[in-house]
Amino acid sequence: MNFEYTEKSKALQQRVDEFMQKYIFPIEKEYAEFTENNLWQHYPGLEGLKDLAKEAGLWNLFLPEEYGAFSPGLTNLEYAPLAELMGRVLWSSQVFNCSAPDTGNMEVLAKYGSPEQQEKWLKPLMEGKIRSAFLMTEPGVASSDATNIETSIVRDGDEYVINGRKWWSTGAMNPSTKVYIVMGKTDPEAPRHVQQSMIIVPADAPGVKLIRPLQVFGAVESPEGHAEIELNNVRVPADNLLVGEGKGFQIAQGRLGPGRIHHCMRLIGAAQRALDLMCERVVTRETFGKKIAEYSSIRQDIARSRCEIEQARLLTLAAADKIDRFGIKVAKDLISMIKIVVPQMTCEVVDRAIQAHGGMGVCQDTPLALFWIYGRSVRIADGPDEVHMYQLGRNMIKEKMMK
Ligand SMILES: Cc1cc2nc3c(=O)[nH]c(=O)nc-3n(C[C@H](O)[C@H](O)[C@H](O)COP(=O)(O)OP(=O)(O)OC[C@H]3O[C@@H](n4cnc5c(N)ncnc54)[C@H](O)[C@@H]3O)c2cc1C
């Protein structure tokens, strides 16, 4: 691949960076204090920031060019460095309407939604007026094998009736979340990969019950949160089904390619910021008559972190480029590789930065603790490390056998 960014991407990188320097970094502490002290409420300045990003043309940048009219026209490779810039402040991607899980849900609706579904749900999502959640994982079954899920979606006249219990529904605690995409089974007797379907469920449908917010290493991650949700005889019009019965797995596969590029590039942004903070910190403090920056162990940690970030970045850009040129299916091994490599790399780099900060590294005075939580959770979310390694190993062996 050609690693040179296009002029269009370079210009946008500059504009996203300028926007963040001007509007995001200066309020980082204020934002953190507000969300900590006002559970499940939005920072009051958030809508104003979104308006500014919209006016600046820095809106919905994530949606790849193949989505035609819905897309601002960037390739995955052009968008990837923008996601990295946003990853330096974990909440900032929502200001540009580029945050998970909405990005994946918008892609699903843009790719698979009917014109009516798009008008009702995609339009307000793309305008940033509402937010969404994706409900697949269930407490009752090992959900890293998505064929295990048990939620039932049963046709009854011109409606579907949904019953089940979900958890880890990211964003479902958010007061702006008005719609869920739910994965369940329409035909438990069908072959394994065509039992599942996806259906649109309004968050206020009768029978939807938020049971509790889940904490991630003690953090509730307000205002988005991660919810446990009960779906008890929830009735929705039959037209809410996406594509058709049995297409759930196919939709899930398509949803995850670009989403993994976004997650990985945001994590790389977090890791890069952690390294920058580490370099700034170690020159300001002295122990035993020397600047901390002068110790060889610290310099090795910095050097190793720089190598690992650059390796991960190049691998992720290669995956983005392959998706753009050949599609998700051909890029699947690279997509698995980045999902295996990047969250682990982020945890290691951030851990070194935390160590170099001493006590400051584990408290709220830097974003490091939250960066580590993000990296550690992505090692499980969206498929645990082992599942990606299992699939990548299986693909490699299959290829060798075919030669
Ligand atoms: C912060 C966060 C956000 C999330 N957001 C969402 C969301 O928005 N929507 C949603 O539906 N889900 C979400 N999830 C859920 C996530 O996708 C699941 O937790 C994940 O897929 C694993 O499923 P499980 O928890 O049921 O673990 P299990 O399936 O029970 O697996 C447990 C462990 O078994 C091991 N294992 C499994 N398979 C293999 C294998 N083949 N080889 C070796 N070891 C294996 C792994 O170590 C794995 O971690 C989120 C999770 C987290 C932590």
The ligand as a Gaussian input file, in Angstrom:
#p B3LYP/6-31G(d) Opt

LIG

0 1
 C      -16.905000      -2.338000      27.715000
 C      -17.698000      -3.323000      26.913000
 C      -18.602000      -2.860000      25.961000
 C      -19.403000      -3.777000      25.255000
 N      -20.349000      -3.299000      24.376000
 C      -21.228000      -4.168000      23.802000
 C      -22.340000      -3.701000      23.022000
 O      -22.496000      -2.497000      22.807000
 N      -23.224000      -4.622000      22.564000
 C      -23.084000      -5.956000      22.772000
 O      -23.921000      -6.726000      22.313000
 N      -22.029000      -6.417000      23.499000
 C      -21.115000      -5.569000      24.020000
 N      -20.088000      -6.039000      24.799000
 C      -19.999000      -7.466000      25.069000
 C      -18.832000      -8.164000      24.412000
 O      -18.943000      -8.146000      23.011000
 C      -18.777000      -9.569000      25.007000
 O      -18.458000      -9.429000      26.377000
 C      -17.761000     -10.446000      24.304000
 O      -18.176000     -10.762000      23.007000
 C      -17.511000     -11.739000      25.084000
 O      -18.695000     -12.416000      25.365000
 P      -18.970000     -12.912000      26.871000
 O      -18.820000     -11.763000      27.781000
 O      -20.270000     -13.635000      26.890000
 O      -17.767000     -13.882000      27.200000
 P      -17.724000     -15.461000      26.946000
 O      -18.258000     -15.770000      25.592000
 O      -18.323000     -16.139000      28.111000
 O      -16.166000     -15.734000      26.908000
 C      -15.356000     -15.658000      28.095000
 C      -13.915000     -15.890000      27.746000
 O      -13.751000     -17.210000      27.214000
 C      -12.580000     -17.229000      26.415000
 N      -12.890000     -17.770000      25.080000
 C      -14.032000     -17.674000      24.380000
 N      -13.896000     -18.266000      23.151000
 C      -12.631000     -18.738000      23.102000
 C      -11.865000     -19.431000      22.129000
 N      -12.374000     -19.694000      20.897000
 N      -10.584000     -19.763000      22.422000
 C      -10.050000     -19.473000      23.637000
 N      -10.726000     -18.809000      24.594000
 C      -11.986000     -18.441000      24.336000
 C      -12.095000     -15.771000      26.287000
 O      -11.056000     -15.527000      27.200000
 C      -13.338000     -14.988000      26.682000
 O      -13.036000     -13.682000      27.177000
 C      -19.248000      -5.162000      25.485000
 C      -18.307000      -5.612000      26.427000
 C      -17.553000      -4.712000      27.138000
 C      -16.575000      -5.222000      28.167000

